[in-house]
Amino acid sequence: MNGFTHYDVVIIGSGPAGSLCGIECRKKGLSVLCIEKEQFPRFHIGESLTGNAGQIIRDLGLAEDMDAAGFPDKPGVNVIGSLSKNEFFIPILAPTWQVRRSDFDDMIKRKAVEHGVEYKLGMVTDVIKDGEKVVGALYKADGVEHQVRSKVLVDASGQNTFLSRKGVAGKRQIEFFSQQIASFAHYKGVERDLPPFSTNTTILYSKQYHWSWIIPISPDTDSLGVVIPKDLYYKECKNPDDAIAWGMEHISPELKRRFKNAERQGDSQSMADFSYRIEPFVGDGWMCIGDAHRFLDPIFSYGVSFAMKEGIRAAEAIAEVVAGQDWKAPFYAYRDWSNGGQQIAADLIRYFWIYPIFFGYQMQNPDLRDEVIRLLGGCCFDCEGWKAPAIFRNAIEEYDRKQMAS
């Protein structure tokens, strides 16, 4: 094993959460090492960005790069219910994009390098502790074991949830949306709406937890996902292709119409158990950000937006700890901020699945419409005093009481 090196911050993973955290830490003068196990670019879903994510991208000075990469503008989200009924439209209040994640994540990573974040291609294998405090990590690169010391170790490993698997963070806790499997692939030749709506995200659903997405990720390529309950998948499907075919037949006639002349590009894939939370996700010398501690039903595309917002907010807490402050106050403040926003998003999603028709009505309610649109745009962390979150929470609690009573 080689001798160890020292950094203020060591980040596991260089997706949007890790890269934004690294950028913000460098702005505060901290030394940052990011350890990434995969060579970029690499495939990833989560291709539709909220308005909040678009603003962060513009703040990074990347708007021209996004346009040059050919990423389509995202005017809004069209939600179409059973048998193409119960349709409503969610406008995007701040300009944003649809992206091919392999290229987008690489763009954000390169921006982090410009800010001085150092990168190592390697696999983190364990943490280094001094008593109960995390003080670094062990990683393997080019067949050689290395150790690196840190003042703060950040888990941005996504659904790998590294610190949870190592017993540092808490165990995964299953959430309401967990018993589903998503199957997805990219296609060319998909029939789109006429401009200016041709690059909308389209969400189609038939009943609770049976839905699909269509996301235009380039001028000629669309991402298709089909999400169905796990028991249905194992009963009716042998592989992701079967699940996509099932969705074409049963979720919405719109799917068959739009994909009748489409050709798949590459293999289809699937992902199971994709909704969870982890507690605790902060501690002495460490914290988790983004999907490394929580992942929601992706129907409203919160993932990238929340990952970047948490990376930025985490850097504020990290800077206070590196400056010598005891970890508890800043890290618990980050925890509470994260849990608050994530829970508001979870309530919104669950309310939609329990009362999809009423949700559409709320989109037309003049007292709530603006709040709901902003929440769907990613403003779940900045909505103190809003009416909509309390309405969703009260309705869910009443629904749960009735379910318990029955």
N, C-alpha and C positions, 0 to 999 in steps of 0.2 A: 504493500500500500504506500502511495506517495504521501509526502508531508502535507499538512493542511494549509489552506489559505483562509483569509478573513474578508468578510464583507459585512456591511451593515444589514443588508437584506438579501436573502436567498429565496428565489421564487421557483417553485416546482410547476412547470408548464408555461407555455408561451402563447396560449390562446388570447382572446380579447381581455379576459380578466387579468391574466398575468402580465401582458404587455402594457395595459393601462396602468396597473399598479407600479410597474417598473418605471414607466415614463414619469409618473407623478412623484415617485421617490427620488428620481434623478433631479427633477426640478427643485427639490428641497435639499439637494446637495448630498444625498446619500449614495454610497457605493452599492451597486446591485449586480447580482449574478442570477441569471435565469437558466435553469437546467431543463432541457426539452428532450424527450425520448424519441420523437419522430422527426424525420427530415421534412422540412416544408418545401413546397406546398403539400398538404394532405387533405383527404376528403373529410367533410364534416357537414352535418345538417344544421339547421338554424339559419336559413338563408334570407329571411325577411326581417328588415330592421325597422324598429319603431322610430317615431319622430324624435324621441329623446336620444336614441343612438345616432341619428343623423346630425343632431346638434353637436354631440361630442366629436364626431368625425370632422365637422367643419371647424370646431375649435382646435383640432389637431392640424389644421391646414391641409386636409386631404381631399377636399371637395373636387378639385380639378383632377386629382389622381383617380378618384372614383369614376368620374365621367370618362376619363381616358381609358379606363379598364373596360368600358362598355357595360357597366352595371346599370340596369334600367332604373329610372325613377319609379317611386312607389306612390301613386296618387291616393290609394286607400285600400280598404279590405272589403270585399263583397262576401257576405255570409248568406248562404242559401240553405234553407231547411228541407225537410222531408218532401219528396216529390216536387222539388224545385219551388216550394212554397215558403212562407215565413221569411222572406228575404229582407235584409237591411244592409245599408252601406255605412262603413266607418271611414270618414275622411281623415287624412293625415294633415295635421295642423302645421307641422314643421317639415320642410323638404327632407326626404330620405331615399333610400335605395333598396333594391333587391340585389343579392350578391351571390356569387359562387364562393363559398366559404374558403376553399383552398387558396384562392387568390386574395381574398379579403384579409384573412388571418396573416398571410405572408406580408401584405402591405402594412398592417399594424405592427408586426414584428420588426420590419425594416425601419419604421418610424421610431420604435424603441431603441434600436441600435444607434440611430442618429442622435438620440438623447444621451447615449453613453451606457446603456444597459449592456453588460457582457453576457455572452451566450456560450453554453457548453452543450454539445449533443451527447446525451448520456441518460442512463436509467438510475434514478434515485432508488436506493435499496433499503435505507434505514435512516433513523434520526439519531443524533448524538445528544445525550442528556448530561446535565450536571445536577444530580439529584432529580427533582421533578421538572426542572427547567430545561426546555429544548434550546440547545446552543449550536446546532448545526445539522449537517446531513452527510451521509455516505452515498456516493454514486459511482457507477461504473461507466467508463468511457474507453473505447478502443481496447477492451479487454483488461483494463487496468482499474483497480479500486482507488478512489480518491476520497478525501474528506475535506469538508469546507465548514468553517465556523461562521455563525451568523448571530446578530443581535435579535433578528426576527426571521423566522422561517415561515414562508407563506405557501400554503397549499392552493395552487390554481390548477390542479391536475384534472379538473372537470369530473366526469362521471367515474374516473378511476378512484376518486376519493381517497387519496394516498394516506393522509393522516388518520382517517377513520379506520382504514384497513390495518394500520399499524397500532391501533389502540390508543393513539394520542387524542384524537377527537372522538366524539361519541359514535355509537353504532347508527347505521342507516335505520330510519323509522319510515315505514310505509305510509304514504298519504292516500287521500281519497282516489287519486287518479292513477294509482300504481298498477292496477291489474289490467294493463293494456299492452299491446304490442304494435309498434309502428313498423311498417314496411315501406320502402321508398326507393326511388330511382330517378334518373334524369332522362328526358325525352326531347327529341326534335320533332317538328311538324305538328305541334299541338295547336288546335284552333283557339285563337284568342279573341277577346272582344275588340271592337273597333277603337282606335285612338280617340280620346286620350286615356281610355280605360283599359287598354290592352296589356298594361303591366301592373294592374291590380293584383294583390293576393286574393285568391278565391278559396273560401272555406265552405265545404259541403258537408251536411250532417243528415243522418236519417233518424237516429234516436240517441239516447244518452250513451256517450262514449263510443259511438260509431261515426267516424268522420274522416275527411280527407282534406289535403291541402294541394293547391296548385300555385306554384311560385315561379314567375318568369325570372330566371337568373342571368340571362344574356339575351341578345337580340333574337336568337333562334333556339334557345334551350329552356325547358321548364322542369322544375322539380315537382314530382308527384309523391305524395305520401298517403297511405291508407292506415288508419288507426282503428283497431277493433279489440274487444275484450279478449283476454288471454285464453279463456276456455273455448271461445268460438274459433280462435286461431288454431288451437290444437285439435279441435274437432273437424274443421273443414279444410285446413291448409297444411301442406307438407313443407312449404318454403315461402319466401317472400313473394315470388311470382304468383303463387296460388292466392295469397292474401290480396295482392293488387287486383287480380282477376275477380275475386269475390267482391271487392269494393266497386269495381266497374259494374257489376250486375246488381248490387243491392243497396249501395249508398245513395246514388243519385243518377238519373238519366243524363245529367250534364256531363258526368265523367265519360260515359261511352261516346257521347256526341263530340266532346272536345278531343278525345284521344283516338278516334276511329282511324286516322291516317298517321298517327304518331309512331316513331321508331325509338326504341329504348337505346340509350347510350351507356354502355358499361353494364355491370352486374347490378341487380337489385340487392338490397340489404335489409336487415331488420334489427330492431332494438327493443328489449323487453324491460319491464320494471323501471320505467324512466321517470317516476315521480317519487321523491323521497325528501326527507330532511334529516339533518344531523345536529345533535345537541350533546355536549357543548361543541362550538366551533371556534372558540378563542381560548387561549391559555397563556401561561408564562413562557414567552419566547416564540409563540406561534399563533397563527390564525388561518382560517379557511375563507376563500372568496369564490363567488360564482357557483358553478355547479359542484364544486368540491364540498359544499355543505347543503345546497338545496336545489332541487329541480322540479319545476311545476309542469303540469299538462301544457304542451307547447302550442295550444290552439291559437293564442293571441300573440305569439312571437316575442315573449318577454326576454328570452334567454340572453341574447347578446347585449341588449340594453342593460339588463340588471348586472351582467358580468362586468361591463365597463364602469357602470356607476359604482359598484362595490369596489372595483380596483382603485378608483379615484378616492373614494371615501376611506378605504383601508389605509391608503398612503398617509392621510392626515393623522390617523391614530399611530401608525408606525413611526412617523417623524417625532411625535411626542415621546414615544418610548425610547427611541435611539438618543434623543436629547437628554435622557436621564429620568424621565417621569416614571413612576411605578406603572406597570402595565395595566392594572385593573381598570382604572377610570377610563382611559381612552379606548381600550379594547372592549369593555362592556358597553360603552357608548356606541361604538361601531356595531356591536351585536344587536343592541336594542333598535338602532336605526334600521338595520337590515331586516330583522324579524318583523318590524312594523310594516315596512313596505312590501315585503314578500307576502305577509298575511293578507294585506289588502288585495293584492293580485290574486291570491288563492281564493279569497272570498268572491271576487268578481267572476272568476272562472267557474267556481262551483255554483254560484247563482245562475250563471248562463246554462249550465247543464241541468239544473233542477227546473228552471223556469225559462226555457229558451224563447217562448213567445212573449212573455212579460219583459224579458231582456230587450227584445226588439221594440216593445212599446216604450221602455225607458229611453231608448235612443231617440224617440220622438217627443219625449216629455220636455217642454221648454225649461222647467225648473232643474232638470238633471242632465239634459243632453250634453251641455258643454263639459260638465264634470266627467261624465262617462267617457266621452271622446278623449279627454286628457288622460284619464286613467288608462285607457287602452293604448295611448301613446307613450306610456311609460312613466307617468307622473305619480306613481304609487308611493314614492318616498317624500312627496312634497305636497301633501293634500290635507294638512291639519285644518280641521273645522269644516271640511266639505260634508255635504249631506249624503251623497251617494254611497260612500263606504259604510256608513251607519245603517242605511236602508238594506244593503246587501247582507251585512252581518246579522241584523235583527231577523231578516227573512230566513236565513240559514239556521239560526238558533231555534226559531219556531218550527221549521221543518224537522230538525233533529229531535225536538221534543215530541212531535207527533210520531216520528218513526220509533222512538223509544217506547212510547205509550202503546203502540200497536204491536 
